[in-house]
Amino acid sequence: MSTVVFVAGAGVITGIGNNVPGCVDALEQGKTGIDTIKYLQTNHRGQLPVAEVKLSNDELAAISGFSPSASRNVMLSMIAAKEALDNSGIKDIPDLRTGFVSATTVAGMDKTEKFFADFLPDHSKGKLRDLRYHECGNITAMVAEKLGIRHYMSTISTACSSSANAIMYGARLIKHNVLDAVIAGGTEALTKFTLNGFNTLMILDEQLCQPFDENRRGLNLGEGAGYLALVSERVAELLKANLYCALTGYCNVNDAYHQTASSPEGDGPYWAMSGALKMSGLQPADIGYINLHGTGTQNNDSSEGTAIKRLFHPRYPKLSSTKSFTGHTLGASAGIEAVFSALAVQRGLIYPNLHLQTPIKEFAFIPESGFSTDPELKNVLSNSVGFGGNCSSLIFSKL
């Protein structure tokens, strides 16, 4: 049984970059990916800013190897997962038991929407094959097949904590000697269903979002994918030069408070962070940076901030929300932010919380306003809070 799980590779595509180097450069330069809608066909174009990946479906197809008629979601998944796999070096090790655990909440909803737009006015129209993307697991299966991963695959869908739970599940498969290596994370493409749903909740910001600002108005949606290549201790010994960090702690809880709101006391995030710390054997003072869930809504930031106050007061680590760069990518957010957190530990990076003007008055901590480096950074905590009270935390530690 492997006692430690290592991060050997990372892959990401978001509104700020099409790969790891592109995203890191944007984070360092303070360049947000949130802008006016270009690719999504919606009546909200020009009104609601989002963080779209800056590539058309034709351009994504050329990179991913899928047809331009495929779901945008499967192409995003393929691009990021392949980068993580290629980056890890595990393909060069023969006879590895390798798995793919991917998260998503909308799957191929973009193709379903197109089908019904054609079908409803005229039942002789619409391509039924577009509906094959609708079930979440089909996205996972298509990418796994293209990557050549056949030992194991699974799909996780637990709202905005989905990717964190996929990473946890991948780590457990390795720890219990079911697999030697797992590509784990998540993917999410913007759809009309998502945009309209969040707009109905009245939590979308018509301006650039301001996570953890006293005057925050709501969130901006985004799209993208993020995956980590997780490996066992045995495989890590063979990949020493490639290793990023170790995944030392994780925890998933459900506070069962509300379908779409977080507990005012911050119970879910507090329990998740506490559980991850307990698994890692670390104390709150050992955490050097927190990648906040930080959506920019009144409820979320207040709840998460209260949980951080309960756990870390009076000594707070540096913290920020990278959703001010990528928007809220829902099922992919925890995977994208896990990539950013693993890179933070490996390279000693502290990311800025863009657009912060007035810190929340009830909290003693202030998110980082600028990019910085910290060679002494040893442990990074990444939080994810999902609808239905599903909350997860991951801890990445320096080797």
N, C-alpha and C positions, 0 to 999 in steps of 0.2 A: 504493500500500500504506500503510495507516494504521500509524504506529509506536507510538501510544499509544491505549489504550482507556480510556474514561471511564465512571464510574457516574453515570447521570442520574436514577435512580429506585430505590425500594426498596419491597418489600411483604412483610409477615410476619404469620403467625398462629400462636400457640403457647399453651401452658398459662398464660402470664402476660399475654396480651393478644391481641385480635382484629385488631390493626393496628399500624403503627409507633408512633403516639403511646402506645397502651396498653402496649406492651412496654417502651418507654423509661421510662415512668412507673414500672412495676413494678421495672425494673432500678435506677432511682434510689432508690426507696423500700425496696429490699431485700425484695421480696415474692415468694417462690417460688410456682411453679404446681404443685408436687408435692403430691399429696393422695391420699385414698382413691379407689378406682375407682368411678365413677358410671355411665358409659355402656357400657363394654365388658362383654359378658356372659361372665363367667369364674368359675371356682371359686376363683380367687385374690383375689376381691373381699374387702376387709377385711384382707388379709394383705400384699399387695405394693403399696406406693404408686407412683403414676405421675403424669405431668404431662399429663393430658387437656386438650384445648381445651374451654373451659367453655361449650360450646354443644351442644345436641342435634342430631341429623340434620335435624329439621324446621327448626330455627333456622339451621343452616348452609345449607339449601336456600333459605331466604328471602333470604339474603345473596348466595349464589353464582348463583342462577338455575337450578340443576339441580333435578331432582325429588328429594323426600325419599327415594325408593327407590334413588337413585344411590349409588355407593360414597362413603363418607366421605372417602376419599383424593382423589377428583376434586374434591369440593367445597372441601377445604382448599387444593388447588392453585389452583383458580380464584380464590378470595378473595385469596390473596397475590399471584398473578401479575397480577391486574387492578389491585391497588393499585400495584404497581411500574409497570405500563404507564401508568395514569392519572397517577401521580406524576411521571413522566418528561417528559410533554409531547410525546412523539414522535408521538402520534396526530395532532397538529396540523400535522405536516410532511408534505406530499404526496409520493407516489412513493418512499417509503423501502422498501428491501428489508429486511424484518423477519423474524426467526426466533424460534422458541421451543425452548429446550433444557432439558428437565426430567429430574430424577433421581428414582428411587424404587426400593425393594427389594421391597416387598410388593404394589405396585399395588392391585388390587381384591380382595385376599385376604379382606377382611371380607365381601364378597358371596359369594365362593367357599365360605367357611366356613358361611354361612347356607344355601347351596344343598345342601351335603352333609349338613348337620344334618337337613334335610327329606328328602333323597333316599335316604340309606342305609337308614333303617328301612322305607321304602316307595318303590319305584322309580317309582311313579306320581306322586310328589310332587316338589316343587322346581321353581323357575323357571329354565329353561335360559338365559334372557336374562341372568341374574345372572353367568354365566360370561364374558360379553363383557368384563367389567372385569379379568379375571384377568391378561391379558398386559400387561406394563408400558407398552408403547407406546400402548395404547388410552387410558390416562389422559391422556397427552400430547396425543394427537390430539383428544380431546374438548374439552380446555381450549383448545388452539390454535384450533379451529373457533369456539368461543364468543367468543374474543378477536378473531377476525377476522384471525389470523395465518396466511397461506397460502404465503409464499415458501419457508419451510424449517422443518422440525421434526425433532427427534431426542431419543432417550431414553438416559440413562446409568444403569447399575446396577453400581457397583463398591463395594458395601457402604457403610461409613460415610464414605467419601471421595467418594461419588457426586455430591453437589451441587457440591463444589469442582471436580471434573472437568468437570461441566456448564458451570460458569462459565469454566473454562479453554478449553473447546471453543468456547464462544460468543465468547470474546475472539479466538481464532485465526480464526474465520470472519470476524470484522470486520477483523483485521489483514491477512488475505489477500484482502480486497475481495470476499468472497462475499456479505456482508451489510453493511448500514449500522447496524443495531441488533438486539440480541438480548435477549429476556427469558430469563434463565438462573438456575437454582437447583434446588430439589427439594421433594418432598412426601412425607409418610409418616403414615398413620393407624395407630393401635394395633390389633393383631389378636391373637386367641388364639394363632395360630401363632408370632408374635413373642414374646409373653410366655412361652409354654411353652418355646420354644426357648432363650431366655436363662436361664430358670429351670433348665433341664436342665444348662446350663453352670455353674450354681452361682455366678453372678456378680451376682445381683440383691440389693440391699440391702432388708431389711424395714423399715428406718428411712430418714430423709432422707439422701441420699448426701452424702459429704464428700470431694469431689475434692481431691487433693494433701494429705490429712491423713495423718499417720503411722498412725492407727488406722482408715483407710478400710476399708469392708466390701464395697463393690461399687457398682453403678450403679442408678439408677432410670430406667425407660423413659419416653418422652414421645411426643407427636405434634405435627404442625404442618407448616408450609410456609414457605419463604423464597426470594425471588427478587430479583435485581438487574436493572435495565434498563441494559445496556451499549451504548455508542454509539461511533462512529468520531470522529476529529478533526473531520471536516467537519460532522457532526451536532452535535458539542459546541459548535462556533462559533455555531450557531443556538440553542443552549440554555444559554448561559452562566449565566443566573440559576438554572437548575435543577440544575447539576452538584454532586454530592456530593464526589467525589474521583477519583483515577485508579487504575486497576489496573496497577501498575507491575511486578509480578513474580509468577510462579507456577511451580510445578514438581510433577510427579507421578512417583513412583518406586514400585518394589515390591522389598522386601527378601527376599521369598520365604522367610521364616523359618519360619512356621507358619500353619496354617489359621485359627486364632482368636487367637493370642498374638503380641505384638510382641517384637522382638529385645531381649534384656537390655541390649545395648550401645546401643540406640536408633538403629540404623542407618537404618531407614526415615524416621523424622521428621528425623533429622540431614541425610540426603541431600536430602529435600524442602525443608527450610528453606534449606540451602546453595544449592540450585538456584534457588530463588525470589530469594534475595539476589543471586546472580550475574546473573540476568536484569534485575533492577531497577537494578543498578549501585550498590547500597547496601552498607554494611558493617554487621556486627552492632550496632555502637554507634549506628547511625542508627535502629534500631527502638525506639520509645518504649513500645509496649504489645504483648503477645502474648495473643491469645484462644486459650487452651489447648484441645486436644481434651479433656483432663481428664475422663475418665468416672467416676473414683472406684474403679476396680478396682486391685488390687495391681499387676498386670502393666502395665497401660496407663500409669498415672501414673509408675511407676518408669522405664519405657522412655522416655517423652517427657521426663521430667525429666533423665534421663541425656543425651539428645540436646541439650537446652538447655544443660546444663553443658558439654558438649563444644564447643558453638558460641559461647556467650556469656561463659563464665567469664574474668575475674572481675567483669565489668561486666554486670549483669543488668537488663533493662528491667522495667517493671511488667508483671504478668501475672495472669491469673485464668481460671477455667473458668465459663462461663455455663450449663453443664449443671446447676449447682446450682439454677438457676431453671427451666429448660425441660425437664429430664430429657434423656436421650439419645434424640434423634429419628432416629437411624440415617441413612437415605438423605437426610433433610431437614436433618440437623444442620449440615452445612457451609454450606448455603444460608442457614439462619437465622443462623448465626454470621458469615457474610459480610455480612449486613445489619447486624448489631450492630457489626462492624468498620468498615464504611463510615461508619456513623453516628458511631462513635468518632472517626474522623479528621475528619469534617466539623464535629463539634460539640465536640471535645476531651473525650470522655467516657472514664472509666476505670471498669470495672464490678467489683463485689465478688465474691469467691469465698465464697459463703455456707457456713456451718456449719464453717468451719475452726477447729479448736481446737489441734491440735498439728502444726506443720509437719513435713514429712518430714525426719528427722535427717540423712540423707546428702546433702542439698542445701543450698547456702548461700543460696538465694533463698527468699522467703516470699510467697505470693500475696496480693493485695490483700484486705483485710478489710472495706473500706468503699467506697462510691461517691465518686468525686472527679472534678474537671474539670482539664484541663490545656490551656490555650490554645496552648501550644507543641508539642502533639503533632503530629508530622508523618508518621510511618509506623507502620502497624499490621500485624502478622503474625497470620494465622489458620491454625491447624493442624487437620488432619483425618487420622485414622488408621483404616484399614478392615481388616476381616477379609481374610485371604490376603496380608497385607503391603502392601496398596495404600495409600500415604501421599501426601498432598498438602498444599501450603502456598500461601497467597495473601498478597500484600502490597498494601495500599491506602495511597496517599500523598496528602498535602494538595496542593491545587492552588496 
